[in-house]
Amino acid sequence: MKWRVILESDLETGDWAVWCPELPGCTSAGETEEEALENIKEAIQLYLQPESIELAPGAIAREVIVS
């Protein structure tokens, strides 16, 4: 799956900030552009991991695939 990310260089430090506009709060950074891109990939994977939930008695959890 492809995600758009935005990269910005910090003019003072030279580090890179990166975030994914479609995933609110999904941000990362790196000392280089390449490192920032690798770090945002990991951040997106973690963002999309399902959290465990407690179900009410009789409730059923299912997974669906969205393409």
Phi, psi and omega in degrees: 000139180261142176229139174280139175229153179247129178248137174224135178269137174275116185296333181280315185261337185083357177288165181243132171260146181214142176211162181250110184300329182283347182238090184307129179085358180272100184226163174199188181200172176193161179288333177235164177300317181297317179295319179298319179294319176296319181293323180289330176300314178295319180298320179295317178301315180294321180300321185274353178293131179290141176272150176289143181229152174266129182262146173292153178306130180090349179282151182235133176261136177224160174247144175235153178254129178243126181252000000 
